[in-house]
């Protein structure tokens, strides 16, 4: 009972009145409410405990499948690692005993004057033998080809189609002909004279005559390549005509009938004036560029030679 209820009950007793409410009833009501509240609280506590007890197993059960998946992934990785460690050496062994590890074929591209068969022979590549040792020695192979075949300028050995080689070559161009004993041997841009004499000269190539020193040939070709295309096409023959006082002297025979006397060292710089000089000439002439530039008709030299011969005959 509350203090107010107790005070009201005492007041009613002093007046002799019966209270309209019963303390027992109120007490009972309160006790019932308190009991129901206690029961409700107990039920809530029991429910919370039950939920907690159920939540713990449920949380572990949720983690269990993930744990199994993680373990399965770890096992799978380990299994793949073991298989890889065992499989890779096995694949290497199978490759080395298979035909794929042997050189099956060699192809040559880029050749013109040199035959493919000659290039393959000098390469010393062997079909049916292991491909990789031969591939790793390709630099020696390239050098062997260039040394044996002077026409070959560049060589590159590559691997194609798993077990085939391709030899790509480029060749030196023929830039002149060397005349000797009525035969003509090709001269490469490298200055090398190829021992392949022919009875007839090739058209479009200048003829070099009386040359025996390869270094001198290369020097002349270097100067020749510096000339304009117009002048190069106008040259028919270059003859080495040294004197006791000048071992660089050349006589260049032009297609238009003129002759040019010039030093090897000055050939590229002085021959550029030839078109202008030739345009002013009235007859076939000799253009002397040994010291300065001056011209005189070829007929004068012929008359001089005839006079010399007659004088010699008269003296005899």
PAGUKOL-470734 format. One line per 4 residues: number of its first residue (from 1); for each residue x negated, y, z negated of N, C-alpha, C. Coordinates in steps of 0.05 Angstrom, whole numbers. Layout:
NUM> X:Y:Z:X:Y:Z:X:Y:Z | ...
! end
This chain:
1> -17:-24:0:0:0:0:-18:25:0 | -7:45:13:-21:70:14:-16:86:-11 | -32:105:-18:-27:122:-42:0:135:-41 | 8:143:-17:35:156:-15:57:137:-22
5> 55:112:-13:75:91:-18:76:86:-48 | 53:84:-61:52:79:-90:65:102:-105 | 60:127:-97:71:150:-111:101:151:-107 | 110:144:-83:139:145:-77:154:123:-93
9> 141:100:-96:154:78:-111:156:86:-141 | 136:99:-152:137:107:-180:159:128:-184 | 161:146:-165:182:167:-167:210:155:-166 | 215:136:-149:241:123:-147:248:108:-173
13> 228:96:-186:233:81:-211:240:101:-233 | 227:124:-234:234:143:-255:262:154:-252 | 271:156:-228:299:166:-223:319:143:-226 | 310:119:-227:328:96:-229:339:88:-202
17> 327:97:-181:336:89:-154:320:65:-144 | 333:50:-126:320:27:-114:308:36:-87 | 282:33:-83:270:41:-58:281:27:-34 | 284:41:-12:296:29:12:277:10:26
21> 252:11:18:233:-8:30:220:-24:9 | 211:-46:15:199:-65:-4:169:-66:0 | 155:-63:-21:126:-64:-19:116:-91:-9 | 132:-112:-16:123:-138:-7:126:-141:23
25> 148:-128:32:153:-130:61:131:-116:76 | 125:-91:66:104:-75:79:78:-90:77 | 73:-100:53:48:-115:49:47:-139:67 | 71:-152:70:71:-176:88:66:-168:116
29> 80:-145:124:76:-136:152:47:-130:157 | 36:-115:138:7:-108:141:-10:-132:141 | -3:-150:124:-20:-175:123:-18:-190:148 | 8:-191:159:11:-206:185:-5:-192:207
33> -2:-165:207:-17:-151:228:-47:-154:225 | -56:-152:200:-84:-156:195:-93:-184:203 | -75:-203:196:-82:-231:202:-83:-235:232 | -63:-223:246:-63:-226:276:-87:-213:288
37> -94:-189:276:-118:-175:286:-143:-192:282 | -144:-204:257:-167:-221:251:-168:-244:270 | -144:-256:276:-144:-279:294:-153:-271:322 | -143:-247:330:-150:-237:357:-180:-232:359
41> -191:-220:337:-220:-216:337:-235:-242:338 | -225:-261:322:-238:-287:322:-237:-300:350 | -213:-297:363:-211:-309:390:-230:-295:409 | -232:-268:406:-250:-253:424:-279:-262:419
45> -286:-265:394:-313:-274:388:-318:-302:399 | -298:-320:394:-301:-347:405:-303:-347:435 | -286:-330:448:-287:-328:477:-314:-318:487 | -324:-298:473:-350:-287:481:-372:-308:478
49> -370:-323:455:-390:-344:451:-388:-365:473 | -362:-371:480:-358:-392:500:-369:-382:527 | -363:-356:533:-373:-345:559:-403:-345:559 | -415:-337:536:-445:-337:535:-456:-365:539
53> -442:-384:526:-452:-412:528:-448:-423:556 | -426:-413:570:-422:-422:597:-440:-408:617 | -446:-382:611:-462:-366:629:-490:-376:631 | -501:-385:609:-529:-394:610:-533:-418:628
57> -516:-439:626:-520:-462:644:-514:-454:673 | -494:-436:676:-487:-428:704:-511:-413:717 | -524:-395:702:-547:-381:712:-570:-400:720 | -576:-419:705:-597:-439:711:-589:-456:735
61> -563:-462:736:-554:-478:760:-556:-462:785 | -552:-435:783:-555:-418:807:-584:-417:816 | -603:-417:797:-631:-416:804:-642:-443:814 | -630:-464:808:-640:-490:815:-642:-495:846
65> -622:-488:862:-625:-492:891:-648:-475:903 | -651:-450:893:-673:-433:903:-700:-445:896 | -702:-456:872:-727:-469:864:-733:-493:882 | -712:-508:889:-716:-531:907:-725:-522:935
69> -712:-500:945:-720:-490:971:-749:-480:971 | -757:-467:950:-785:-458:948:-804:-481:948 | -798:-501:932:-815:-525:931:-817:-538:959 | -794:-539:973:-794:-552:999:-811:-536:1019
73> -810:-509:1017:-826:-493:1035:-856:-497:1029 | -863:-498:1004:-891:-503:996:-900:-530:1007 | -884:-550:1004:-891:-577:1013:-894:-577:1044 | -875:-563:1057:-877:-562:1087:-902:-548:1096
77> -910:-526:1083:-935:-513:1090:-959:-531:1086 | -959:-544:1064:-982:-562:1059:-983:-585:1080 | -959:-595:1087:-958:-616:1106:-968:-607:1134 | -959:-583:1142:-968:-572:1167:-998:-567:1167
81> -1009:-558:1145:-1038:-553:1143:-1053:-579:1146 | -1044:-600:1133:-1057:-626:1135:-1055:-636:1164 | -1032:-634:1176:-1029:-643:1204:-1047:-627:1223 | -1049:-600:1218:-1066:-584:1235:-1095:-591:1233
85> -1104:-596:1208:-1132:-604:1203:-1139:-630:1217 | -1120:-648:1218:-1124:-674:1231:-1120:-673:1261 | -1102:-655:1270:-1094:-655:1298:-1114:-640:1315 | -1126:-618:1305:-1144:-602:1321:-1168:-617:1330
89> -1183:-631:1313:-1205:-647:1322:-1197:-669:1342 | -1173:-680:1337:-1163:-701:1356:-1159:-689:1383 | -1148:-665:1385:-1144:-652:1411:-1170:-647:1425 | -1190:-638:1410:-1216:-633:1422:-1228:-659:1433
93> -1225:-680:1418:-1236:-706:1428:-1222:-714:1453 | -1195:-712:1453:-1180:-719:1477:-1188:-702:1501 | -1193:-676:1496:-1200:-658:1518:-1227:-666:1530 | -1247:-672:1513:-1274:-678:1523:-1275:-705:1537
97> -1257:-723:1532:-1257:-748:1546:-1239:-748:1570 | -1224:-726:1574:-1205:-724:1596:-1219:-712:1620 | -1207:-714:1644:-1219:-702:1668:-1219:-671:1667 | -1203:-659:1650:-1203:-630:1649:-1229:-618:1639
101> -1245:-633:1625:-1271:-623:1615:-1293:-626:1636 | -1287:-637:1659:-1307:-641:1680:-1302:-621:1703 | -1323:-612:1715:-1321:-593:1738:-1308:-608:1762 | -1286:-598:1771:-1271:-611:1793:-1278:-600:1820
105> -1282:-573:1822:-1287:-562:1849:-1301:-535:1846 | -1314:-527:1867:-1328:-501:1869:-1319:-487:1894 | -1309:-462:1892:-1301:-447:1915:-1318:-422:1918 | -1324:-414:1943:-1340:-391:1948:-1323:-370:1963
109> -1324:-345:1955:-1309:-324:1968:-1328:-300:1972 | -1322:-284:1993:-1338:-260:1998:-1362:-264:2016 | -1368:-288:2024:-1391:-293:2041:-1384:-288:2070 | -1404:-280:2086:-1400:-275:2115:-1422:-289:2131
113> -1447:-280:2127:-1469:-292:2142:-1479:-318:2129 | -1477:-320:2103:-1486:-343:2088:-1464:-363:2086 | -1469:-388:2091:-1448:-409:2090:-1442:-416:2061 | -1417:-424:2056:-1408:-431:2029:-1424:-456:2020
117> -1429:-474:2038:-1443:-499:2031:-1471:-493:2021 | -1484:-473:2034:-1512:-466:2026:-1511:-453:1998 | -1491:-437:1993:-1489:-424:1967:-1485:-445:1945 | -1467:-464:1950:-1461:-485:1930:-1486:-502:1925
121> -1501:-508:1946:-1525:-525:1943:-1546:-511:1926 | -1550:-486:1930:-1570:-471:1915:-1561:-463:1887 | -1535:-465:1882:-1525:-460:1855:-1531:-482:1836 | -1535:-507:1847:-1541:-531:1831:-1518:-538:1812
125> -1494:-529:1819:-1470:-537:1803:-1462:-565:1812 | -1454:-581:1793:-1449:-610:1799:-1420:-616:1791 | -1404:-624:1810:-1377:-633:1804:-1378:-660:1790 | -1359:-664:1772:-1358:-689:1756:-1373:-688:1730
129> -1390:-666:1727:-1405:-663:1702:-1389:-644:1684 | -1397:-643:1658:-1383:-626:1639:-1384:-597:1648 | -1361:-584:1646:-1358:-557:1657:-1371:-536:1640 | -1369:-538:1613:-1377:-516:1596:-1407:-512:1595
133> -1424:-532:1594:-1453:-527:1595:-1461:-512:1621 | -1448:-519:1643:-1454:-506:1669:-1443:-477:1669 | -1421:-473:1655:-1410:-446:1654:-1427:-428:1637 | -1437:-438:1615:-1454:-422:1597:-1481:-415:1610
137> -1489:-431:1630:-1514:-426:1645:-1509:-411:1671 | -1487:-398:1673:-1479:-385:1698:-1498:-363:1706 | -1511:-349:1687:-1530:-328:1694:-1554:-339:1709 | -1564:-362:1700:-1586:-375:1714:-1577:-384:1741
141> -1552:-393:1743:-1541:-401:1769:-1540:-378:1789 | -1531:-355:1779:-1530:-331:1796:-1557:-322:1806 | -1577:-323:1788:-1604:-315:1795:-1616:-334:1815 | -1610:-360:1812:-1621:-380:1831:-1610:-376:1859
145> -1584:-369:1861:-1572:-364:1887:-1585:-339:1901 | -1589:-318:1886:-1600:-293:1897:-1629:-297:1905 | -1644:-313:1890:-1672:-318:1896:-1675:-335:1921 | -1657:-355:1925:-1659:-373:1947:-1648:-361:1973
149> -1628:-343:1970:-1615:-332:1994:-1618:-301:1994 | -1637:-291:2009:-1642:-262:2008:-1619:-245:2019 | -1601:-257:2034:-1578:-242:2044:-1558:-235:2022 | -1559:-251:2000:-1539:-247:1979:-1548:-224:1961
153> -1529:-205:1958:-1535:-181:1942:-1526:-184:1913 | -1502:-193:1909:-1491:-197:1882:-1476:-224:1881 | -1477:-236:1857:-1464:-262:1853:-1450:-261:1826 | -1426:-272:1825:-1411:-275:1800:-1397:-302:1799
157> -1403:-317:1779:-1391:-343:1775:-1369:-341:1753 | -1345:-349:1760:-1322:-348:1741:-1308:-375:1741 | -1293:-380:1720:-1278:-405:1717:-1249:-400:1724 | -1237:-418:1739:-1209:-416:1747:-1196:-443:1746
161> -1170:-443:1742:-1154:-468:1742:-1164:-489:1723 | -1172:-480:1699:-1181:-498:1677:-1208:-512:1682 | -1212:-523:1706:-1236:-538:1710:-1248:-533:1738 | -1245:-509:1748:-1256:-502:1774:-1273:-476:1772
165> -1293:-474:1789:-1310:-450:1790:-1305:-435:1815 | -1307:-408:1813:-1306:-391:1837:-1331:-375:1837 | -1345:-376:1860:-1370:-361:1864:-1363:-337:1883 | -1363:-314:1872:-1358:-290:1888:-1384:-276:1895
169> -1389:-272:1921:-1414:-261:1930:-1409:-236:1947 | -1429:-219:1948:-1430:-197:1967:-1458:-198:1980 | -1459:-190:2006:-1483:-193:2021:-1495:-166:2029 | -1522:-166:2033:-1535:-143:2044:-1527:-140:2073
173> -1523:-116:2082:-1517:-111:2110:-1542:-110:2127 | -1540:-118:2152:-1561:-116:2171:-1561:-87:2182 | -1584:-73:2178:-1585:-45:2186:-1605:-40:2208 | -1621:-59:2215:-1641:-55:2237:-1650:-83:2247
177> -1667:-82:2268:-1679:-106:2279:-1709:-101:2281 | -1724:-122:2276:-1753:-120:2278:-1761:-135:2304 | -1774:-120:2322:-1782:-131:2348:-1810:-143:2345 | -1813:-168:2354:-1839:-181:2353:-1839:-204:2374
181> -1858:-202:2393:-1861:-223:2414:-1835:-228:2429 | -1822:-206:2436:-1797:-207:2451:-1774:-221:2436 | -1776:-222:2410:-1755:-232:2394:-1747:-211:2373 | -1722:-213:2364:-1712:-193:2345:-1701:-207:2320
185> -1713:-199:2298:-1704:-210:2272:-1689:-189:2256 | -1667:-197:2244:-1651:-177:2229:-1665:-167:2204 | -1662:-141:2198:-1673:-129:2174:-1649:-120:2157 | -1650:-129:2132:-1628:-122:2113:-1633:-95:2101
189> -1612:-84:2089:-1614:-58:2076:-1633:-58:2052 | -1640:-82:2042:-1659:-84:2021:-1688:-82:2031 | -1691:-82:2058:-1718:-81:2070:-1729:-108:2076 | -1715:-129:2070:-1724:-157:2075:-1719:-164:2104
193> -1739:-175:2117:-1736:-185:2144:-1728:-214:2144 | -1706:-221:2156:-1696:-248:2156:-1708:-263:2179 | -1719:-286:2173:-1732:-302:2194:-1711:-318:2210 | -1695:-302:2225:-1675:-314:2243:-1677:-299:2270
197> -1699:-304:2285:-1704:-289:2310:-1683:-296:2331 | -1677:-275:2347:-1658:-278:2369:-1671:-266:2394 | -1663:-277:2417:-1674:-267:2443:-1662:-240:2451 | -1637:-235:2442:-1623:-210:2449:-1618:-194:2424
201> -1623:-168:2425:-1617:-151:2402:-1588:-146:2399 | -1579:-142:2375:-1551:-135:2369:-1546:-106:2375 | -1524:-100:2388:-1518:-72:2395:-1511:-57:2369 | -1518:-32:2370:-1511:-14:2347:-1532:-13:2325
205> -1553:-29:2327:-1575:-30:2307:-1601:-19:2319 | -1615:-2:2305:-1640:8:2315:-1662:-14:2314 | -1681:-12:2333:-1702:-32:2334:-1728:-20:2323 | -1739:-34:2304:-1765:-26:2292:-1787:-42:2305
209> -1808:-28:2313:-1830:-41:2327:-1857:-35:2315 | -1875:-55:2314:-1903:-52:2305:-1904:-48:2274 | -1884:-57:2260:-1884:-56:2231:-1893:-84:2220 | -1911:-83:2201:-1920:-108:2188:-1917:-107:2157
213> -1916:-82:2147:-1914:-78:2118:-1885:-75:2110 | -1875:-92:2092:-1847:-91:2084:-1841:-65:2069 | -1860:-55:2053:-1855:-31:2038:-1851:-7:2058 | -1867:-7:2080:-1864:14:2100:-1837:12:2114
217> -1828:-13:2119:-1802:-17:2131:-1780:-6:2113 | -1782:-12:2087:-1762:-3:2068:-1762:28:2066 | -1785:40:2068:-1787:69:2067:-1773:82:2091 | -1778:70:2114:-1765:80:2139:-1735:77:2137
221> -1726:54:2127:-1697:49:2126:-1684:68:2106 | -1698:74:2084:-1687:93:2064:-1683:120:2077 | -1702:129:2093:-1700:155:2107:-1678:154:2128 | -1677:131:2142:-1657:127:2163:-1628:129:2152
225> -1624:118:2128:-1597:119:2116:-1589:147:2108 | -1607:165:2105:-1601:192:2097:-1593:209:2121 | -1597:199:2145:-1590:215:2169:-1560:215:2173 | -1550:235:2187:-1521:235:2193:-1514:213:2212
229> -1489:206:2213:-1480:184:2230:-1486:190:2260 | -1483:215:2267:-1487:223:2295:-1516:218:2303 | -1535:225:2286:-1564:221:2292:-1570:191:2292 | -1560:176:2272:-1565:147:2271:-1556:133:2296
233> -1532:140:2305:-1522:128:2329:-1538:135:2354 | -1553:157:2353:-1568:166:2376:-1596:153:2377 | -1604:139:2356:-1631:126:2356:-1630:98:2367 | -1648:93:2386:-1649:66:2397:-1673:50:2387
237> -1695:63:2381:-1719:49:2372:-1736:67:2355 | -1748:55:2334:-1767:69:2317:-1794:53:2318 | -1815:66:2327:-1840:52:2330:-1861:65:2311 | -1875:47:2298:-1896:56:2279:-1921:61:2296
241> -1929:87:2297:-1952:96:2313:-1972:112:2297 | -1985:99:2278:-2003:114:2260:-2029:123:2275 | -2041:143:2265:-2067:152:2274:-2087:149:2252 | -2112:153:2259:-2133:151:2238:-2129:172:2216
245> -2119:195:2225:-2115:217:2206:-2087:218:2194 | -2069:201:2203:-2042:201:2193:-2029:173:2196 | -2027:160:2174:-2015:133:2175:-1985:133:2170 | -1972:157:2171:-1943:158:2167:-1928:164:2193
249> -1942:165:2214:-1930:175:2239:-1912:155:2252 | -1889:165:2261:-1869:149:2275:-1863:162:2302 | -1856:145:2321:-1845:154:2347:-1817:143:2349 | -1797:161:2350:-1769:153:2350:-1759:157:2379
253> -1748:136:2391:-1737:137:2418:-1707:140:2416 | -1697:162:2429:-1669:168:2428:-1655:157:2452 | -1629:153:2449:-1613:142:2471:-1611:162:2495 | -1614:188:2489:-1612:208:2511:-1638:211:2526
257> -1659:195:2520:-1684:196:2535:-1706:212:2521 | -1700:227:2501:-1720:242:2486:-1736:225:2467 | -1759:235:2458:-1775:221:2438:-1782:241:2416 | -1783:231:2392:-1789:249:2369:-1813:237:2354
261> -1833:254:2349:-1856:246:2333:-1853:259:2306 | -1852:243:2285:-1846:253:2258:-1859:235:2237 | -1865:247:2215:-1876:231:2192:-1853:217:2178 | -1859:195:2166:-1839:180:2151:-1828:197:2128
265> -1845:210:2114:-1837:226:2091:-1819:250:2099 | -1822:259:2124:-1806:283:2133:-1783:275:2151 | -1779:250:2155:-1759:241:2175:-1731:251:2168 | -1723:247:2143:-1695:254:2135:-1691:284:2136
269> -1711:300:2129:-1707:329:2128:-1710:342:2156 | -1728:332:2173:-1733:345:2199:-1714:336:2221 | -1706:311:2219:-1689:300:2240:-1661:314:2241 | -1654:328:2220:-1628:341:2220:-1627:364:2240
273> -1650:373:2249:-1651:395:2270:-1650:384:2298 | -1651:358:2301:-1652:346:2328:-1629:354:2346 | -1604:352:2337:-1582:359:2355:-1584:387:2367 | -1592:406:2351:-1594:434:2361:-1617:437:2381
277> -1639:423:2375:-1663:424:2393:-1656:410:2419 | -1644:387:2418:-1639:371:2442:-1619:386:2461 | -1602:402:2449:-1582:416:2465:-1595:436:2484 | -1618:447:2476:-1631:468:2492:-1652:456:2512
281> -1656:430:2512:-1676:418:2530:-1664:414:2558 | -1680:420:2579:-1672:418:2606:-1678:390:2618 | -1697:376:2606:-1705:350:2615:-1715:333:2592 | -1718:307:2597:-1728:290:2576:-1754:300:2565
285> -1755:302:2538:-1779:315:2527:-1788:301:2502 | -1812:308:2493:-1823:298:2468:-1820:321:2448 | -1808:315:2425:-1805:335:2404:-1824:328:2382 | -1845:344:2379:-1866:338:2360:-1860:352:2334
289> -1855:337:2313:-1849:347:2286:-1871:341:2266 | -1894:332:2276:-1915:325:2258:-1925:349:2241 | -1930:370:2255:-1937:395:2242:-1921:417:2255 | -1901:427:2241:-1883:446:2254:-1864:431:2273
293> -1852:446:2292:-1835:434:2312:-1840:448:2339 | -1848:432:2359:-1851:442:2386:-1845:420:2405 | -1838:427:2430:-1830:408:2450:-1846:411:2476 | -1847:389:2491:-1858:390:2518:-1847:366:2534
297> -1844:370:2560:-1832:349:2576:-1848:323:2576 | -1834:301:2578:-1847:275:2579:-1863:273:2605 | -1854:286:2626:-1868:284:2652:-1896:295:2650 | -1901:314:2632:-1928:325:2629:-1947:304:2618
301> -1937:287:2600:-1955:266:2590:-1960:245:2611 | -1940:240:2628:-1945:221:2650:-1965:231:2670 | -1963:257:2676:-1983:269:2695:-2011:268:2682 | -2012:274:2656:-2038:274:2643:-2050:246:2642
305> -2033:226:2638:-2042:198:2638:-2052:190:2666 | -2038:199:2687:-2046:192:2714:-2073:205:2721 | -2076:230:2712:-2102:244:2718:-2125:231:2703 | -2119:222:2679:-2140:208:2664:-2148:182:2677
309> -2129:167:2688:-2134:142:2701:-2151:147:2726 | -2143:167:2742:-2158:173:2767:-2187:182:2761 | -2190:197:2739:-2217:206:2732:-2234:182:2724 | -2222:164:2711:-2236:140:2702:-2245:123:2726
313> -2227:120:2745:-2233:105:2769:-2255:118:2785 | -2255:145:2786:-2276:160:2801:-2303:156:2789 | -2304:157:2763:-2329:153:2749:-2341:126:2753 | -2322:106:2756:-2332:79:2759:-2342:75:2788
! end
